[in-house]
Amino acid sequence: MKRIEAIIRPHKQVYVLAALAQLGITNVTVIETLGLCDPPNYSQIYDPANVDKKSGTGLVPKRLLLLFVADEQVPPVLELIQSVALTGRPGDGVIAVSQVDQVLRIRPKKKP
């Protein structure tokens, strides 16, 4: 099993989630986050007060998608996220894949 973390632009979230659902992937955690981009390549700086005037860096809104998939699902999921999240401009995002040894669901135990 693999853990996939994809950091994407906020406006691409709905499209990526819809495409993942078509693949049968519906267990996704979405986290609103901020990213530091150096230098900002587009005008969507989250908070101008947080821009370092000297270096030109600023916090930019992003979405972190976190999902766990079977090993054989990794290539199609990666290809899907890359193709749907792509705008062709710098700052489209990043995807990380890591090995997961065990996943446990937190659920009430069934009564005998």
FENKASUL-V471707 format. One record per backbone hydrogen bond with DSSP energy under -1.0 kcal/mol. CO is the residue of the C=O (numbers start at 0). NH is the residue of the N-H. E is the energy in kcal/mol with one decimal. If there is no record, write none. Layout:
CO_NH_E + CO_NH_E
//
This chain:
0_99_-2.4 + 1_68_-2.4 + 2_97_-2.3 + 3_66_-2.3 + 4_95_-2.9 + 5_64_-3.1 + 6_93_-1.5 + 7_62_-2.4 + 8_11_-1.6 + 9_12_-1.4 + 11_15_-2.4 + 12_16_-2.7 + 13_17_-1.9 + 14_18_-2.1 + 15_19_-2.5 + 16_20_-2.2 + 17_21_-1.6 + 18_22_-1.0 + 19_24_-2.7 + 20_23_-1.1 + 25_27_-1.2 + 28_65_-2.8 + 30_63_-2.8 + 32_61_-2.7 + 34_59_-3.1 + 42_44_-1.5 + 46_49_-2.7 + 47_50_-1.4 + 51_55_-3.2 + 55_39_-1.4 + 56_51_-2.1 + 57_36_-1.6 + 58_45_-3.0 + 59_34_-3.0 + 61_32_-2.3 + 62_7_-2.6 + 63_30_-2.4 + 64_5_-2.5 + 65_28_-2.7 + 66_3_-3.2 + 68_1_-3.0 + 69_72_-1.6 + 72_76_-2.0 + 73_77_-2.8 + 74_78_-2.3 + 75_79_-2.3 + 76_80_-2.6 + 77_81_-2.5 + 78_82_-2.4 + 79_83_-2.6 + 80_84_-2.5 + 93_6_-3.1 + 95_4_-2.7 + 97_2_-3.0
//
